[in-house]
Amino acid sequence: MVRTPLTPEERERGERFGRLLREARGDRSMTRVAASAGISPETLRKIETGRAPTPAFFTVAALARALDLSMDELADRCAPAAPPLAPPLVPPAAPVAA
């Protein structure tokens, strides 16, 4: 099965997710957290460094549980920043009758 290339936005989301996991892991060893989540330390390393930017749902859920994070918190913190709002459209002024 051929995977389609990731978009820049998907890569950035993977990097944000990796940073979040590293922050949440704190002083705990990668080996300890990986074992608690039931994944290999190498898998955790790839996710944390953004080399595996789209981990499987159950991997994400296991990591959330191991790090005492909610799935909602992960989704909120990994979502891209909202784009700036466009200025409101103002209809052109009607010509003034002379």
N, C-alpha and C positions, 0 to 999 in steps of 0.2 A: 504494500500500500504506500503510495507516494503522498507525503505531506505537502500541503501548499505552504509557500514561504510566509513567515510571519510579517505582519505589518509593523512599521515603526511604533505604532501605538501599542501593539501587543507586546513588543519587546520592552517598551518602557514600563508597561504594567507589570511584567515579569520582574523587572529590576526593582520596582517599588515594593513588590511582594517580598522579594529577597531581602531588601533592607528592613522591612517590617519584621520578618522572621529573625534576622540577626539581632535587632533591637530587643525583641521579646525574649529571645534566648538568653540575653545578658551574659552572666558569668557561667551559665551551664555549658557543659561540653557538648560539642556537636554529636559525639557518640552517644551521650546520655539522652539527648532529645530525640535523636533518630531512633534509638532503641525503644523509647517510650511511645513513639509514633508508629513503630513497626516497619520502618524503612531503613535502608542502608545509610551510613554516614556519607557515602559518595553521592547518593541521591539528594540528601539534604544539602550537601556542599554545592551541587549543581543548581539547585533551586535558589539557594541564598546568593549565588554569584550571577544569577540570571542566565546561566547556560541551559537551564530547563525552564523556560519562561511560562509554560502552560502545563503545570502538573495536573494529574488526574484529580477529579473531585474528591475521591476517598482519601487520597494522599493529603490534600489540603485539609479535609475534615480531621484526619488523624493528627496533623501538625497543629491545628487549632486546639484540639483537645489537649495535646501534650504541652502546649504553651499557655493553656488557660485563656484562650482568646475565643470570642464568639465569631461565627461565620459572618454575621452582620458587620462586626467591627472590621474584619478582614476586607469585606467587600467595600465598605465605606472608605477605608484608608488606602485601598489600592485603586480606587476609581480615579480616572483622570480628572484634573482640575476642570471645572466648568469653563467653557469658552466665554469670553466677555460678551455681554449682551450687545446686540446691534442697536444703534440709536433708533428711536421711533421714527417711522416714516411720517413726514409732514407733507400733506398735499400742497401742491403749488398754489400760490395765492391767485385768486381770481382777478382778472384784469379789471381795473377801475374804469367805469364809464365816465366819459367827459361831458 
